[in-house]
Amino acid sequence: MTAAKQLKAVARDRVGKGAARALRRNGQLPAVIYGDGKAAAPIALDANMMNRLIYAGGFMTTIFEVEVDGKTHRVIPRDFALDPVKDFPLHIDFLRVAAGQTLTVDVPVHFINGETSPGIKNGGVLNVVRHTVELEVPADRIPESIQVDLAGTQMGDSIHISSVTLPQGTKPTIDRDFTVATIATPAGLGAAVEAEEAAVAEAQKAEAEKSE
């Protein structure tokens, strides 16, 4: 579970594109806190700090406690915009998180024990179908990641969500047993195996004809 991180912000008394550009010129990042039946609260954060947090990983599954003028807001990022050329953040939307609330979040998928997978050791390739899985999770137990164990997987295997151990209290939002990854056979290796099988079959056929 990702622990809540502390942030300090200041309230914004002006909104709009011109005000947002002025904030960015001063090293601040415009953001807004909304939800929980309360009015939206425009805020400004330190731009450099938020840039580091976004690119550190796990940003969208992290609960933040944002202090604004002495009042603390418990929130989770819901969206952010990046500059299309320079990739620095332009704006962040935060959703207020109430006690006992269930959230829908995209949780990263991590793969472990690939070095012990017979399929991979024999030349198979891990084909990741889903890099994240959308889960319904308790707000106070958001997992940092889902771990998929590749130990024992063979070439041609498909790994479905039903075979993945999910954190307690969480469930996928998709109501079917979808594929998370496969151990694919490389094209060249597949052709070689087929050629070998064809050669063996041909030899067996020739041997059978001789014995008739």
C-alpha positions in Angstrom: 0.0 0.0 0.0 1.2 3.5 -0.9 1.4 5.7 2.2 -0.1 9.2 2.1 2.3 11.9 1.1 2.2 15.4 2.5 1.9 18.4 0.2 1.7 22.1 0.8 -0.3 24.4 -1.5 -1.7 27.9 -1.6 -5.3 28.8 -2.6 -5.7 30.5 -6.0 -7.9 33.5 -6.2 -7.7 33.7 -10.0 -8.5 31.0 -12.6 -8.2 30.9 -16.4 -5.5 30.5 -18.9 -3.8 33.8 -18.3 -3.7 33.2 -14.5 -2.3 29.7 -15.1 0.5 30.9 -17.3 1.4 33.5 -14.7 1.7 30.8 -12.1 3.9 28.6 -14.3 6.2 31.6 -15.0 6.7 31.9 -11.2 7.5 28.2 -10.7 4.0 27.1 -9.6 1.6 24.5 -11.0 -2.1 25.1 -11.1 -4.3 22.4 -9.7 -7.9 21.9 -8.5 -9.4 19.8 -5.7 -12.9 18.6 -6.3 -15.5 16.0 -5.2 -17.2 14.8 -2.0 -20.1 17.1 -2.6 -18.0 20.2 -1.9 -17.0 23.2 -4.1 -14.0 22.9 -6.2 -10.9 24.4 -4.7 -8.3 25.9 -7.1 -4.7 25.6 -5.7 -1.1 26.2 -6.7 1.7 23.8 -6.0 5.5 23.9 -6.4 6.0 22.9 -10.1 9.5 21.3 -9.7 8.3 19.1 -6.8 5.2 17.9 -8.6 7.3 17.2 -11.7 9.5 14.9 -9.6 6.5 13.2 -8.0 4.8 12.5 -11.4 7.9 11.0 -12.9 8.9 9.0 -9.8 6.1 6.4 -10.6 3.0 5.5 -8.8 1.6 9.0 -8.8 -1.9 8.1 -9.8 -2.3 5.5 -7.0 -0.9 7.7 -4.2 -3.0 9.3 -1.6 -1.9 12.9 -0.8 -2.7 15.1 2.2 -2.6 18.6 0.8 -2.4 21.4 3.3 -4.1 24.6 2.0 -4.2 27.7 4.3 -4.1 25.5 7.4 -6.7 23.0 6.2 -5.8 19.5 5.1 -7.5 17.8 2.1 -7.1 14.0 1.6 -7.0 13.5 -2.1 -5.9 11.2 -5.0 -4.8 12.4 -8.4 -7.4 11.9 -11.1 -5.8 13.5 -14.1 -2.9 15.6 -15.2 -1.9 17.4 -18.3 1.6 17.6 -19.8 3.1 20.1 -22.2 3.0 18.3 -25.6 6.6 19.3 -26.4 8.5 19.5 -23.2 6.5 17.0 -21.1 6.4 19.1 -18.0 3.1 19.2 -16.0 0.6 21.9 -16.9 -2.3 21.1 -14.5 -3.4 18.4 -12.0 -6.9 17.4 -10.9 -7.3 15.9 -7.4 -10.3 14.0 -6.1 -11.2 14.3 -2.5 -11.2 11.0 -0.7 -13.7 10.3 2.1 -13.3 7.8 4.9 -14.4 4.3 3.8 -14.6 5.3 0.2 -14.0 2.8 -2.6 -12.0 4.0 -5.6 -11.3 2.9 -9.1 -7.6 3.0 -9.9 -5.2 1.7 -12.6 -2.6 -0.4 -10.7 0.7 -1.2 -12.4 1.5 -4.9 -13.2 5.0 -6.1 -12.2 6.3 -9.5 -13.3 8.6 -11.6 -11.1 10.6 -14.8 -11.4 11.0 -14.6 -15.1 14.5 -16.1 -14.7 12.9 -19.3 -13.5 10.3 -19.6 -16.2 11.0 -22.7 -18.4 9.2 -21.0 -21.3 11.4 -17.9 -21.2 14.6 -19.9 -20.6 13.9 -21.9 -23.7 13.5 -18.9 -25.9 9.9 -17.8 -25.2 9.1 -14.1 -25.0 7.0 -12.4 -22.4 4.2 -10.6 -24.2 2.6 -8.1 -21.8 -1.1 -7.6 -22.7 -1.9 -5.3 -19.7 0.7 -3.0 -18.1 -2.0 -1.9 -15.7 -5.2 -3.4 -14.3 -8.2 -1.3 -13.3 -9.3 -2.3 -9.8 -11.9 -1.3 -7.3 -10.0 -0.7 -4.1 -10.6 0.7 -0.6 -9.1 4.2 -0.4 -6.9 3.3 2.6 -5.5 0.2 0.9 -4.4 1.1 -2.6 -1.7 -1.3 -3.7 1.4 0.0 -5.3 1.4 -2.8 -7.9 0.1 -6.3 -8.7 2.8 -9.0 -8.9 2.5 -11.7 -11.5 4.6 -14.8 -10.8 6.2 -16.3 -13.9 7.7 -19.3 -12.2 6.8 -22.5 -14.0 5.3 -20.8 -17.0 5.8 -22.6 -20.3 6.0 -21.4 -23.9 2.5 -20.8 -25.2 1.0 -20.2 -21.8 -1.5 -17.4 -21.2 -1.7 -15.8 -17.8 -5.2 -14.8 -16.8 -6.3 -12.4 -14.0 -7.9 -15.4 -12.2 -4.4 -16.9 -11.6 -3.1 -13.6 -10.1 -3.2 -13.1 -6.4 -4.9 -9.7 -5.8 -4.5 -7.6 -2.7 -7.3 -8.2 -0.1 -10.4 -6.2 -0.6 -9.7 -5.5 -4.3 -11.4 -6.7 -7.5 -11.1 -6.0 -11.2 -13.6 -3.7 -12.8 -13.9 -6.0 -15.8 -16.2 -9.0 -15.1 -14.4 -11.6 -17.1 -11.2 -13.7 -16.9 -9.0 -11.5 -19.1 -5.4 -12.1 -20.2 -2.6 -10.3 -18.5 0.3 -11.7 -20.4 1.4 -14.6 -22.6 4.7 -16.5 -23.1 4.9 -16.3 -26.8 6.9 -18.5 -29.2 9.4 -16.5 -31.3 8.5 -16.6 -35.0 11.8 -18.2 -36.0 11.7 -20.8 -33.3 8.1 -21.7 -34.1 9.1 -22.3 -37.8 12.1 -24.4 -36.7 10.0 -26.5 -34.5 7.4 -27.0 -37.2 10.2 -27.9 -39.7 11.6 -30.4 -37.3 8.2 -32.0 -36.6 7.6 -32.2 -40.4 11.0 -33.9 -40.9 10.3 -36.4 -38.1 6.9 -37.2 -39.6 8.4 -37.6 -43.1 11.0 -40.0 -41.7 8.4 -42.0 -39.8 6.3 -42.2 -43.0 9.3 -43.4 -45.1 10.2 -46.0 -42.4 6.7 -47.3 -42.4 6.6 -47.6 -46.2 9.9 -49.6 -46.1 8.4 -52.1 -43.7 5.3 -52.7 -45.8 
